[in-house]
């Protein structure tokens, strides 16, 4: 039994972030990655993962937003979040330019396979800290990305977004708690999801954050309490948002 498996069977101490690894972060074939990302996208749909971001976007006065609105999704994975944002923008007659960024070239290739030929989404394989956007980025978003990072890396990411996001940024991640941890561990097996997802879904919750963690991290990034909103969203989301427009 691996150390990860042993930790999952014994239940990590969820008062603290677990130091566990996720199988999808290890080398694998593109076909394996495609099946894993597909099942993560299914979980996102089933558990309303897009709703916090869409609510945050709806909090802007559309007439105040620049058009085309340039949105960068960091750690885009399967691309399902950006495709959902594209639908949101179309329903509001809002012109957008969407960029999906992921350091895994297989994930970027898979995301590109799924978009319609006329899609306004541009897919880029790069590390965010080495990525220099061409032109102004208005909004930076990420979904289930920050729990893959160490706290110093998250501080660096917050500072990166502060420099590059002219209008605001939004982190959509998980909340560390015992009930969601055990529920998702059982649910992914019952639903017959990909073996990576069965391992990684509870690990992701164990590696994620509570509000006090985010308060400490934002303070380390020199963000004041009035600058950010840290908010829980049911069933298992904890999000951090920053608006630079009034």
C-alpha positions in Angstrom: 0.0 0.0 0.0 1.4 3.4 -1.0 1.7 6.3 1.5 -1.2 8.0 -0.2 -3.4 5.0 0.1 -2.5 4.5 3.7 -3.2 8.1 4.5 -6.6 7.9 2.7 -7.6 4.8 4.6 -6.5 6.3 7.9 -8.0 9.7 7.2 -5.7 12.7 7.2 -5.9 15.2 10.1 -8.1 17.7 8.3 -7.3 20.4 10.8 -4.2 20.9 8.5 -3.5 20.7 4.8 -2.4 17.1 3.9 0.9 16.6 2.2 -0.4 14.1 -0.3 0.1 13.8 -4.0 -2.4 13.5 -6.8 -2.1 10.8 -9.5 -3.1 13.2 -12.3 0.1 15.2 -11.5 2.3 12.2 -12.4 3.3 11.3 -15.9 0.7 9.3 -17.8 -0.6 8.8 -21.4 -2.8 11.4 -23.1 -5.6 8.9 -23.3 -5.4 8.3 -19.5 -5.3 12.1 -18.9 -8.3 12.5 -21.2 -10.4 10.0 -19.3 -9.4 11.6 -16.0 -10.2 15.1 -17.0 -13.5 14.0 -18.5 -14.5 12.6 -15.1 -13.4 15.7 -13.2 -15.6 17.7 -15.5 -18.5 15.4 -14.7 -17.9 16.0 -11.0 -17.8 19.7 -11.7 -21.2 19.6 -13.4 -22.8 17.4 -10.7 -21.5 19.4 -7.8 -22.2 22.9 -9.2 -18.6 23.9 -9.5 -19.2 26.7 -12.0 -21.9 28.5 -10.0 -19.6 30.5 -7.7 -17.6 31.9 -10.6 -20.7 32.7 -12.7 -22.3 34.5 -9.7 -19.1 36.5 -9.2 -19.1 37.5 -12.9 -22.8 38.5 -12.6 -21.7 40.9 -9.8 -20.1 43.2 -12.3 -22.1 45.9 -14.1 -21.8 44.7 -17.7 -21.7 48.2 -19.1 -18.6 48.9 -17.0 -16.6 46.0 -18.4 -14.3 46.5 -21.3 -15.2 44.7 -24.5 -13.9 42.4 -25.7 -13.4 41.2 -22.1 -10.2 39.2 -22.0 -10.3 36.4 -19.4 -7.4 34.1 -18.5 -8.1 30.7 -16.9 -5.0 29.4 -15.1 -4.8 25.6 -14.8 -7.6 25.3 -17.3 -7.4 21.4 -17.5 -10.3 20.1 -19.6 -11.4 23.6 -20.5 -14.9 23.1 -19.2 -14.8 26.2 -17.0 -14.0 28.5 -20.0 -16.6 26.8 -22.2 -19.1 27.5 -19.5 -17.9 31.2 -19.3 -18.3 31.4 -23.1 -21.9 30.4 -22.8 -22.4 32.9 -20.0 -21.0 35.7 -22.2 -23.0 34.7 -25.2 -26.2 34.8 -23.2 -25.4 38.3 -22.1 -24.3 39.5 -25.6 -20.9 40.2 -24.1 -17.8 40.1 -26.4 -15.0 38.0 -24.8 -11.6 36.7 -25.6 -10.8 33.6 -23.6 -7.4 32.1 -22.9 -6.9 28.7 -21.3 -3.5 28.2 -19.7 -2.1 24.9 -18.4 1.4 23.7 -17.9 0.4 20.2 -19.0 0.6 20.2 -22.9 -1.6 17.1 -23.0 -4.4 18.9 -21.0 -4.1 21.8 -23.4 -4.4 19.5 -26.5 -7.4 17.7 -25.0 -9.1 21.0 -24.2 -8.5 22.2 -27.8 -10.1 19.0 -29.2 -13.4 19.7 -27.5 -14.1 23.3 -28.5 -16.1 24.1 -31.7 -14.0 25.4 -34.6 -15.3 28.9 -34.2 -14.5 29.0 -30.5 -12.9 32.2 -29.2 -10.8 30.2 -26.7 -7.0 30.3 -27.2 -5.2 27.4 -25.5 -1.7 27.8 -24.2 0.7 25.3 -22.6 2.9 27.2 -20.2 3.8 27.7 -16.5 1.8 30.7 -15.3 4.9 32.2 -13.7 6.7 32.1 -17.0 3.7 33.3 -19.1 3.7 36.9 -20.4 0.2 37.8 -21.8 0.1 39.5 -25.1 -2.0 42.5 -24.4 -4.1 43.5 -21.3 -5.8 40.7 -19.3 -8.9 42.0 -17.6 -9.9 39.0 -15.5 -7.8 36.0 -14.2 -9.7 33.0 -13.0 -8.7 29.5 -11.7 -10.6 26.5 -10.6 -9.2 23.8 -8.4 -5.7 25.0 -9.1 -4.4 26.6 -5.9 -4.6 23.5 -3.8 -1.8 22.0 -6.0 0.5 24.8 -4.8 2.5 25.4 -1.7 1.6 28.5 0.3 4.6 30.5 -0.9 3.6 29.6 -4.5 0.1 30.8 -3.8 1.4 34.1 -2.5 3.4 34.4 -5.7 0.3 33.6 -7.7 -1.8 36.2 -5.9 0.9 38.8 -6.7 1.0 37.7 -10.3 -2.7 38.2 -10.6 -2.5 41.6 -8.9 0.0 42.7 -11.6 -1.8 41.2 -14.6 -5.6 41.4 -13.9 -6.8 44.9 -14.7 -10.4 44.3 -13.5 -10.2 41.5 -11.0 -9.5 37.9 -10.2 -11.3 34.9 -8.8 -10.0 31.6 -7.2 -12.6 28.8 -7.2 -11.3 26.0 -5.0 -12.3 23.4 -2.5 -12.9 23.6 1.2 -11.2 21.2 3.6 -13.7 19.4 5.8 -14.3 15.8 7.0 -17.8 15.2 5.6 -17.0 16.2 2.0 -13.8 14.3 2.2 -15.5 11.0 3.2 -18.5 11.6 0.9 -16.4 12.2 -2.2 -14.2 9.2 -1.4 -17.2 6.9 -1.4 -19.1 8.7 -4.2 -16.3 8.5 -6.8 -16.0 4.7 -6.3 -19.8 4.2 -6.4 -20.0 6.3 -9.6 -17.2 4.2 -11.2 -15.1 7.3 -12.0 -11.6 7.0 -13.3 -9.1 5.6 -10.9 -7.1 8.9 -10.7 -10.3 10.7 -9.7 -11.1 8.1 -7.1 -7.7 8.8 -5.5 -7.4 12.5 -6.3 -10.9 13.8 -5.4 -10.5 13.2 -1.6 -6.8 14.1 -1.7 -7.8 17.5 -3.3 -10.1 18.2 -0.4 -7.4 17.2 2.1 -5.0 19.5 0.4 -7.3 22.4 0.2 -8.1 25.3 2.6 -10.3 26.8 5.2 -11.0 30.5 5.5 -8.3 31.1 8.1 -5.7 29.7 5.7 -6.8 32.1 3.0 -6.7 35.1 5.4 -3.1 34.2 6.3 -2.1 33.7 2.6 -3.8 37.0 1.5 -2.1 38.9 4.3 1.3 37.4 3.2 0.5 38.7 -0.3 0.0 42.2 1.2 -3.8 42.1 0.4 -5.9 43.9 2.9 -9.2 42.5 4.2 -11.2 45.0 2.3 -9.5 44.0 -1.0 -10.7 40.4 -1.1 -13.8 38.4 -0.4 -13.4 34.9 1.0 -16.7 33.0 0.7 -17.9 29.4 1.1 -20.3 28.0 -1.5 -22.2 24.8 -1.1 -21.6 22.0 -1.4 -17.8 22.1 -1.0 -16.3 25.3 -2.4 -14.3 28.0 -0.8 -13.6 31.0 -3.1 -11.5 34.1 -3.0 -12.4 37.1 -5.2 -10.9 40.5 -5.9 -12.7 43.3 -7.8 -10.7 46.3 -8.9 -13.7 48.0 -10.4 -16.1 49.9 -8.0 
